[in-house]
Amino acid sequence: MTAEWYVLIEEDTRTTERPDGVELRLHRWMLVGTYHIGRDEAEAVAAAEDAALNYMPGVLARHARPGDEPARHAFLAQDGAWVVLVRQRHRECHIRVTAARLMHSQEEKEAPPKSMKEKFRSALEGPPPPLKPWAPPKQREQG
């Protein structure tokens, strides 16, 4: 287990799409920043507070002018996460800022490419069975 601390920033990102002439405003929570802090939890907590009080969400930053200071309401939840409402010129955005310890990290691994023989065989046999979805360990043992 590692003892590396990070500050994670999630943002209410918005996009507008117009399928069939109808305007849809789509909201989605998205992890927009992971900032490595180091091995000190207190430093990570202080950095998370600083981000909650100063981070400018992209939705607002695109329209900001030099010297603008948005309205900001920062709430500290019992679990230590900051939930922040930021408003500026009739626009608003929510962000969540969390100090988090990295508990697991794994690099991506790709399977080796199929040989011509394997490609031909899979074309004749059809697709492989789908992967089983994740289940809690007790349910995996029973199934």
N, C-alpha and C positions, 0 to 999 in steps of 0.2 A: 504494500500500500504506500502511496506517495503522500507527501505532506506539502504539496504545491497548492497555493491558493490563487484564485482567479476572481475577477469581477465580471459578472455576466450581465449584459444589457439586452433586454427584450423590448421590442417596440411594436406598437399597434400600427402596422404598415397598411397603407391604403392604395388601392388602384381603382381606376374607373374604366369600365369596359362598356362597349355599346353594341351588344349583339342584337340584330334585327331592329336597330334604331331605338332600343330601350337602354337608357343609361343605368348601369349598375355600379354602385360604390361598394367595393369589396374590402372588408377588413380582415386582417390576419395577424396573429401574434407571430413574431419572427425574432430569432436570436440574431441581433445585428452586431454584437461585439463580445469578444472574449479577451480580457486583458490579464496577462500573467502578472501577478504581484510578487510572489516569492513564498517563503516558508513561514511568514509571520501572519497569523490569523488577525491580530489586532490591526495590522497595516492594511489587510484586505477589507476589514470592516470599515476603517476610516476612508479608504479609497471608494468603497461603495457609497458611503454617505456623500462624499464629494461629487461623485457622478450623479447621484440623485438630485443634488442641489444645483448642478451646473451643466449637465449633459443637454445638448440641444438635439431633439429628434430631427431626422431628415425631412419629415413632412413640413416642419416649420422652418428649418434652416434654409430650404430652397427659396423661401419668400422673405427671409429676414434681411434687414438693412443694417449697416454699421450703427452701433449704439442701441439697437433694440434690446429690450429685456422683457422676456415673456412673463406672464403670470404663472406662478408655479405653486402647486399644493402637493407636498410630499408627505406620505403616510408611511410610518414604520410598522410593519406587521409583526405579530408575535414571533414568527419564525425568522425574523431578521431581514426579510426582503423589504425593499422600498417600492411602493406603488406611487407613481407620480403623475399628476395631471398637469400638462403644460398647455397654456393658451396664448395665442398671439393673433391679432387682427382677424377675428372671427374664425380662426382655425384652432383645433385642439387635438392633442395627441396624448396617449397614455404610454408610460414606460414602466418597466419593472427592472429594478437593479438588485442584484444578489451577490453576496460574497459566498463563494463556493470552493470547496476543496476537491481537487481532482482525485477521484477514487479508482478509476480504471482508464486505461488507454490502450488501444490496439490498432495497429496499422492495418490497412486494407491488404487483403491477399486475393490475387486472381488465380483462378484455375488455369492450368496450362491449356494452350489452344488445342482444339480437336484435330486429330489427324484426318486425312481424306477418308480413310476407312470408317472412322467414327461418324463423320459428317454424313456419309452415304447411309450408314446403318440407321442413324437417327431420322433421316429423311424417310426411310422405309417404315420404321417402327412408330413414328409419330413423336409428339413431345413427351418429355419425361413427366412423371407424376409431380403435382405441385408440392412445394415445400409446406410442411405443417406449420401452422401459426404458433406463436409462442404460447405456452401455458405454464402455470405455476408448477414447481417441481412435484408436488403431490399428485397432481392430475396427470403429469407425464408418466409417473410410475404406474398409475392405474391403467392407462391406455396402452 
